[in-house]
Amino acid sequence: MTDVIRPANEADLPAIAAIYGDAVVSGTASFETEPPSLAEMTRRYDVLRAGGFPYLVADRGGAVAGYAYAGPYHQRAAYRSTLEDSIYVARSARGGGLGRSLLTALIAASEQIDCRSLVAIIAESGSPASIALHRSLGFTPVGTLAAVGYKHGRWLDVTLMQRALGPGRSLPPTRI
């Protein structure tokens, strides 16, 4: 079956909410402890899309098998050219390269809006595959925050990784 990476739309949101909800309940990729409602996921989607940020889905035979988006790393103006990535793949679709396809497309989409840096914030204790994926696509580790999250009965470290986009820091940003 062929996977198609495409921009997300509102019809995808129930599947996105289900994938994320499973990640919240059963994993450590998200530090949320309760799955957000469909209304909340829709609100988050609307905010990112209104800001012009990329929000992608992996369509596998007409069904959403994963999604990825990039949003502001922080809200202060000086961070306007730095994004944070988020990638979630349905449990049944993991391990087949879908995360790589989504992240590759997300990097390209982030460069199209002239962002200069992409940051990954990875809960290390549960995500060695995510660290390896990011490293393989040009991200470098820039630090570890020890025991900053507590979920599923254990403390979690966070690995910070970063990748330059487009001309990186060689030119001033153009995003306003």
C-alpha positions as CSV (number, residue, x, y, z in Angstrom):
1,M,0.0,0.0,0.0
2,T,1.3,3.4,-0.9
3,D,1.6,6.2,1.7
4,V,0.8,9.7,0.6
5,I,2.0,12.6,2.7
6,R,-0.3,15.5,2.3
7,P,-1.6,18.6,4.2
8,A,-4.0,17.7,7.0
9,N,-7.6,18.8,6.8
10,E,-10.5,19.0,9.2
11,A,-11.8,15.6,8.1
12,D,-8.5,14.0,9.4
13,L,-8.9,15.4,12.9
14,P,-10.8,12.4,14.4
15,A,-8.1,10.0,13.3
16,I,-5.4,12.5,14.5
17,A,-7.1,12.7,17.9
18,A,-7.3,8.9,18.1
19,I,-3.6,8.5,17.3
20,Y,-2.6,11.2,19.8
21,G,-4.9,9.9,22.4
22,D,-3.3,6.5,22.2
23,A,0.2,8.1,22.5
24,V,-0.9,10.1,25.6
25,V,-2.4,7.1,27.3
26,S,0.1,4.4,26.5
27,G,3.4,6.2,25.8
28,T,5.8,8.9,26.9
29,A,6.2,10.8,23.6
30,S,3.7,13.4,25.0
31,F,3.9,14.7,28.5
32,E,0.1,15.2,28.6
33,T,-1.6,12.8,30.9
34,E,-5.2,13.0,29.6
35,P,-6.1,12.8,25.9
36,P,-7.5,16.1,24.7
37,S,-11.0,16.1,23.2
38,L,-11.6,16.3,19.5
39,A,-12.7,20.0,20.1
40,E,-9.4,20.7,21.7
41,M,-7.4,19.0,18.9
42,T,-9.4,21.0,16.4
43,R,-8.6,24.2,18.2
44,R,-4.9,23.4,18.2
45,Y,-5.0,22.5,14.5
46,D,-6.8,25.8,13.7
47,V,-4.2,27.8,15.6
48,L,-1.3,26.2,13.8
49,R,-3.0,26.5,10.4
50,A,-4.0,30.1,11.0
51,G,-0.3,30.8,11.7
52,G,0.8,29.3,8.4
53,F,2.6,26.4,10.0
54,P,2.8,23.0,8.3
55,Y,0.5,20.2,9.5
56,L,0.8,17.0,7.5
57,V,-0.8,13.5,7.5
58,A,0.3,10.2,6.2
59,D,-2.6,8.8,4.2
60,R,-2.4,5.0,3.9
61,G,-5.1,3.7,1.6
62,G,-7.5,6.5,2.6
63,A,-6.9,6.3,6.3
64,V,-4.6,8.5,8.4
65,A,-1.7,6.4,9.7
66,G,0.3,9.2,11.2
67,Y,0.7,13.0,11.4
68,A,3.3,15.6,11.9
69,Y,3.3,19.3,12.5
70,A,5.7,22.2,13.3
71,G,4.7,25.0,15.5
72,P,6.4,27.8,17.4
73,Y,9.2,26.7,19.6
74,H,8.3,29.5,22.0
75,Q,5.9,32.4,21.7
76,R,8.3,35.4,22.1
77,A,9.1,37.3,18.9
78,A,12.8,36.5,18.8
79,Y,12.0,32.8,18.4
80,R,9.8,33.4,15.3
81,S,12.1,31.5,12.9
82,T,12.5,28.5,15.2
83,L,10.0,25.7,15.2
84,E,9.4,22.6,17.2
85,D,8.4,19.4,15.5
86,S,5.8,16.8,16.6
87,I,5.4,13.4,14.9
88,Y,2.9,10.7,15.9
89,V,2.4,7.4,14.0
90,A,-0.5,5.0,14.7
91,R,0.6,1.9,16.6
92,S,-0.2,-0.4,13.7
93,A,1.9,1.7,11.3
94,R,5.1,2.0,13.4
95,G,8.4,0.6,12.2
96,G,7.9,0.9,8.5
97,G,9.4,4.3,7.7
98,L,6.3,6.4,8.0
99,G,7.9,8.6,10.7
100,R,10.8,9.2,8.3
101,S,8.5,10.2,5.5
102,L,6.6,12.6,7.7
103,L,9.7,14.2,9.2
104,T,11.3,14.6,5.7
105,A,8.2,16.3,4.4
106,L,7.9,18.4,7.6
107,I,11.5,19.7,7.2
108,A,10.8,20.7,3.6
109,A,7.5,22.4,4.5
110,S,9.3,24.3,7.4
111,E,11.9,25.5,4.9
112,Q,9.2,26.7,2.6
113,I,7.9,29.2,5.2
114,D,11.5,30.4,5.7
115,C,12.0,29.0,9.2
116,R,15.7,28.6,10.1
117,S,15.8,26.1,12.9
118,L,13.8,23.0,13.8
119,V,13.9,21.7,17.4
120,A,12.9,18.2,18.6
121,I,12.0,17.7,22.2
122,I,12.2,13.9,22.8
123,A,11.3,12.0,25.9
124,E,14.4,9.9,25.7
125,S,13.4,7.0,28.0
126,G,10.7,6.0,25.6
127,S,11.9,7.1,22.3
128,P,15.3,5.8,21.1
129,A,13.8,5.3,17.6
130,S,12.8,9.0,17.6
131,I,16.3,10.0,18.5
132,A,17.8,7.8,15.8
133,L,15.3,9.1,13.2
134,H,16.0,12.7,14.0
135,R,19.8,12.1,13.9
136,S,19.5,10.4,10.5
137,L,17.8,13.5,9.1
138,G,20.5,15.9,10.3
139,F,19.4,16.8,13.8
140,T,22.2,17.0,16.4
141,P,21.8,16.6,20.2
142,V,22.1,19.9,22.0
143,G,21.3,18.8,25.5
144,T,19.4,16.7,28.0
145,L,17.0,17.8,30.7
146,A,17.1,15.2,33.4
147,A,14.0,14.0,35.1
148,V,11.8,16.9,33.9
149,G,8.6,14.9,33.4
150,Y,6.9,12.2,35.6
151,K,4.5,9.9,33.8
152,H,3.5,6.3,34.1
153,G,5.2,6.0,37.5
154,R,8.7,7.1,36.4
155,W,10.8,10.2,35.8
156,L,11.6,11.0,32.2
157,D,14.5,12.8,30.7
158,V,14.1,14.9,27.6
159,T,16.7,15.0,24.8
160,L,16.9,18.3,22.8
161,M,17.9,18.0,19.2
162,Q,18.2,20.8,16.6
163,R,18.6,21.0,12.8
164,A,19.3,24.1,10.7
165,L,16.8,24.8,7.9
166,G,17.5,26.6,4.6
167,P,20.3,29.2,5.1
168,G,20.2,28.7,8.8
169,R,21.8,31.5,10.7
170,S,23.8,32.7,7.8
171,L,21.2,35.3,7.0
172,P,18.7,37.3,9.1
173,P,15.2,35.9,9.4
174,T,12.4,37.1,7.1
175,R,9.5,35.9,9.2
176,I,7.6,38.7,10.8
